[in-house]
Amino acid sequence: MKLHVFSQSPNSRKALFVNACLDLGVEAEQVDLASGDQKSAKFLALNPNGRVPVLELDDGSTLWESNAIVNRLCAEVDTALWPKSNQRYDIMRWQFWESCHWTPACSPFIAHHFFGNQDVDLGAAASQIEPFARVLDDHLSGRDWLSGSAMTTADISVAAILCYREACQYPLQAYDNIDRWMDRIETLDTWQRINPVPEPA
Ligand SMILES: N[C@@H](CCC(=O)N[C@@H](CS)C(=O)NCC(=O)O)C(=O)O
């Protein structure tokens, strides 16, 4: 297997994090998004969406969509990150929530603080993220992890974009449960290895 990633991309980091947590040793090839490598014919043959990450499997097939990739990587071993039980539906619930609601709500802050887009309406962005932050914070009340009693790919998928929580100044300071949960994740050695402090533009 081979991963095609861009190390600064939160979606790539989901896959790199699982690879590190499980010590899978899957090779990771860089796709330089800044140079437009994702639009090359070679890369589009792997993922016609022109997005990272992509997992290239040993039979020559490819899997794109980061949340599918993290779950597929977990299937290489027996792991509590992706338990062999109906808990998978609970995990998938959070992964769909992440891609449909959470990441779109976080993205304007990345556009502004990381990519320097001055057209972003930060007030509107704060109103947009607030209800989803409330859902996440309420769910984490009295819980260490999003699903069950140990870290799963639900935590990995939802936390990924918060690698930029300081650099991108998401207005999450009032959400103590999110804060404690992220502190728990950020202290993991594997998280620190694949999430060096990002440099804003
Ligand atoms: N839903 C996709 C989103 C992938 C995605 O948007 N990746 C970004 C990096 S985080 C990308 O490749 N952007 C390149 C571009 O837009 O040209 C997933 O979860 O894998």
The ligand as an SDF file (V2000), in Angstrom:
LIG
                    3D

 20 19  0  0  0  0  0  0  0  0999 V2000
  -13.5870   15.0220    1.3820 N   0  0  0  0  0  0  0  0  0  0  0  0
  -12.1940   14.8880    1.0170 C   0  0  0  0  0  0  0  0  0  0  0  0
  -11.5770   16.2620    0.9960 C   0  0  0  0  0  0  0  0  0  0  0  0
  -10.1370   16.2000    0.5160 C   0  0  0  0  0  0  0  0  0  0  0  0
   -9.5460   17.5940    0.4040 C   0  0  0  0  0  0  0  0  0  0  0  0
  -10.2860   18.6060    0.2570 O   0  0  0  0  0  0  0  0  0  0  0  0
   -8.2310   17.6540    0.4500 N   0  0  0  0  0  0  0  0  0  0  0  0
   -7.5660   18.9360    0.3060 C   0  0  0  0  0  0  0  0  0  0  0  0
   -6.4180   19.0260    1.2990 C   0  0  0  0  0  0  0  0  0  0  0  0
   -6.9940   18.9400    2.9960 S   0  0  0  0  0  0  0  0  0  0  0  0
   -6.9850   19.0300   -1.0990 C   0  0  0  0  0  0  0  0  0  0  0  0
   -6.4810   18.0660   -1.6140 O   0  0  0  0  0  0  0  0  0  0  0  0
   -7.0430   20.2160   -1.7120 N   0  0  0  0  0  0  0  0  0  0  0  0
   -6.4280   20.4130   -2.9900 C   0  0  0  0  0  0  0  0  0  0  0  0
   -7.2160   21.3180   -3.8750 C   0  0  0  0  0  0  0  0  0  0  0  0
   -8.3070   21.7480   -3.4760 O   0  0  0  0  0  0  0  0  0  0  0  0
   -6.7320   21.6040   -4.9760 O   0  0  0  0  0  0  0  0  0  0  0  0
  -11.4890   13.9550    2.0110 C   0  0  0  0  0  0  0  0  0  0  0  0
  -11.9240   13.9110    3.1770 O   0  0  0  0  0  0  0  0  0  0  0  0
  -10.5250   13.2860    1.6300 O   0  0  0  0  0  0  0  0  0  0  0  0
  1  2  1  0
  2  3  1  0
  2 18  1  0
  3  4  1  0
  4  5  1  0
  5  6  2  0
  5  7  1  0
  7  8  1  0
  8  9  1  0
  8 11  1  0
  9 10  1  0
 11 12  2  0
 11 13  1  0
 13 14  1  0
 14 15  1  0
 15 16  2  0
 15 17  1  0
 18 19  2  0
 18 20  1  0
M  END
$$$$
